[in-house]
């Protein structure tokens, strides 16, 4: 199993990784929170994190995934029903 696969697997098993819950935030506020969260993860040398956007209309999901593609520090990400696990 590759290192990235092991990180995703550990996150699926419930490993303690930094988590950001964006339920109830407006999209613009969610993006501000996401920027800060990604910065904090990098400052703490985290190798993975979870971002929860929930179900709903799918708008938060859409903007979060689009924004993750813009971060140069994000190497991969994988969706998991209402959330996404991010690798740095």
C-alpha positions in Angstrom: 0.0 0.0 0.0 1.3 3.4 -0.9 1.9 6.1 1.7 -1.0 8.2 0.5 -3.3 5.2 0.6 -2.3 4.5 4.1 -3.1 8.1 5.1 -6.6 7.8 3.6 -7.1 4.4 5.2 -6.1 5.7 8.6 -8.5 8.7 8.2 -11.3 6.3 7.3 -10.6 4.3 10.4 -11.0 7.4 12.5 -7.4 8.5 13.1 -7.2 11.7 15.0 -6.5 14.3 12.3 -7.2 18.0 12.2 -10.9 18.6 11.4 -12.8 21.6 10.2 -16.6 21.5 10.3 -18.2 23.9 7.9 -21.9 23.1 8.6 -24.1 26.2 8.6 -21.5 28.6 7.2 -22.2 30.8 4.2 -19.9 29.9 1.2 -17.8 33.1 1.6 -17.4 32.5 5.3 -16.6 28.9 4.7 -13.8 29.8 2.3 -12.3 32.2 4.9 -12.4 29.4 7.5 -10.9 27.0 5.0 -8.0 29.3 4.2 -7.1 29.7 7.9 -7.5 26.0 8.6 -5.2 25.0 5.7 -2.6 27.5 6.9 -2.8 26.2 10.5 -2.4 22.6 9.3 0.7 23.5 7.3 2.1 25.5 10.3 1.6 22.4 12.5 3.2 20.1 9.9 0.0 18.0 9.6 0.2 15.5 6.8 -3.6 15.1 6.5 -6.9 16.8 7.6 -10.6 16.3 7.3 -13.1 19.0 6.1 -16.7 18.4 6.7 -19.2 20.2 4.5 -22.3 18.0 5.0 -25.0 17.2 2.6 -27.6 19.9 1.9 -27.7 21.5 -1.5 -24.2 20.6 -2.4 -23.0 24.3 -2.7 -20.5 24.0 0.1 -19.2 20.8 -1.3 -18.7 22.4 -4.7 -16.8 25.4 -3.4 -14.7 23.5 -1.0 -13.6 21.0 -3.6 -12.9 23.8 -6.1 -10.8 25.7 -3.6 -8.8 22.6 -2.6 -7.7 22.3 -6.2 -6.1 25.8 -5.9 -3.9 25.1 -2.9 -0.4 24.2 -3.9 0.2 22.5 -0.6 -2.7 20.0 -1.1 -1.3 16.9 -2.8 -4.4 14.8 -3.0 -7.9 14.7 -1.5 -10.6 12.0 -1.3 -14.3 12.5 -0.6 -16.1 10.5 2.1 -19.8 11.2 2.2 -20.3 14.8 3.4 -16.6 15.3 4.0 -13.2 15.2 2.3 -9.8 14.0 3.5 -7.0 16.2 2.4 -3.3 15.2 2.1 -0.5 17.7 2.3 
